[in-house]
């Protein structure tokens, strides 16, 4: 089980901790592949020249922009390696937030809104920005502290940050459309259709016919906006959907059909290639990880 757990922890970013905080300043000369995680991600951009692709939208970042990336959203940074890229990245375990929810407060709301409404960017005025800077600075300092109660303090600071982000997201003026957000409305409509019809036949011919665009335009614009080919995007999304349903305990013999896989053996192979384990083993290992996390003293 340990080997399976370690693989899950690395392969798709399953967190065994409450959260992970990174302050990074470097020159990145890498071509990142589009990817997703099982955790939620907060990106606080400080400097550099970076465009973030998230589910068909391209965000050209300005200093101290904040991006929220919900778990299972496909994303990819495009980084100009000629400039220093400085950022704060926080990985947040959804289970950690759920443990602190109550009937009047769902801490996952901001991530859910970011995903469902395709509003991943927050660009703040100076007053709100100072609060974010102060809280993130306090969190960074506390992470270096080994004194009595340090874990409680840093967890409380992370929760304060998430509460504040939720308040900002619920005030729509903080997440209004900006000129630095680029997207193609037709591609956005196609993405929406794909995600709502993953159990249907989704060929390039069918999509180009339905949306009255040429196959060449569709393939070219889709790749530019998402970083994916249409085939790979659909496959990735079907596997993500299957992963979510398997986590909920749905029988695998139902999952593969509901997620648009016509062949059971092809589904098993694709799932194992993406997640590292066949579905049954994956579910068992994941439940062991979740049980271990919920029973631990975080």
Steps between C-alpha positions, in 0.01 A plus 500: 500500500786740575626485140148567365452790742832656403410472134162665551662775702739585217309413183200729534588714797294332769597685818557314824554839667253783565672726251836573341643853465769595247673830438690467172717748313681367194542503125303212359600361163250217483203410283230393744238250393133571576417320824268487799519411869277343763568799724398865460767753411548868586752688285612847610698646210768751600716567194602368160328455166252215526176399333293231671271279294208369706219312327504704181577842645840668479582728794784748439615562853589828666689537832297374795229342292346199673389186318282233653525162329241249615591135524440330165535821293750453221762774500838592358738795552676658204813661640742748338835369621669834425344646814516390862179323601406569862189348657339349805328165443279338760364149459190453715364159596120502448461266798667760722245763397209258538610427857451869581170554318171558677140538386542871422852492361636280223867592457510334158254757359765721341655206316158375390408845366835534325436171321128521426501865392842491332617792715844397617660845529479746788656843443478708815512864602772612744288457814406139432846425366667616823290249695609218267865605521490522879329163551724317251810659660388392846436150368845484340663611826303253710601210275860557614396500864549182704371637830206376704170512307660591166285251308181644647609855414595425141179303442299792639684742269428280198134486600494879538640534148241261354215676684617833363524361146146369533378844605674656201350244263153568632553867413486475122673832435827337607479234229358699209625440148825680417675582175774257598267202470494352151257237382309394193125493567449215255770291666349584838162376377660184363679435831171542684327259262777240532493512881123463506495212250798282584284189470415583138694445178729803475685483170663796326255457212202513736631806686590696187157425354312593816684831549527589130878533493754334276694207639829683439387810690361289780818295547729803472307732735423224748869413539594867535235572766537185708846362425332169408395326184125438499547123531736528797281755676191280470695195618644691796160634601334160471768353725464785750123442506558126546741575785238713676233232466731224617587710807128509579488121491309454174552155340770505234274310259265801507769768505669414173172519304380820669834665418484422130729197479349243271751230586571382855856377438595827325367692799704292746819555297441875466417538869812311607717703264371827645470413870761226531266232633197309369172650628433247781852526642491877460175527696633277777826693529321835494259401776792388714668837445184691586441290812859553610473875445167542679627299799831681522575791730515784247 
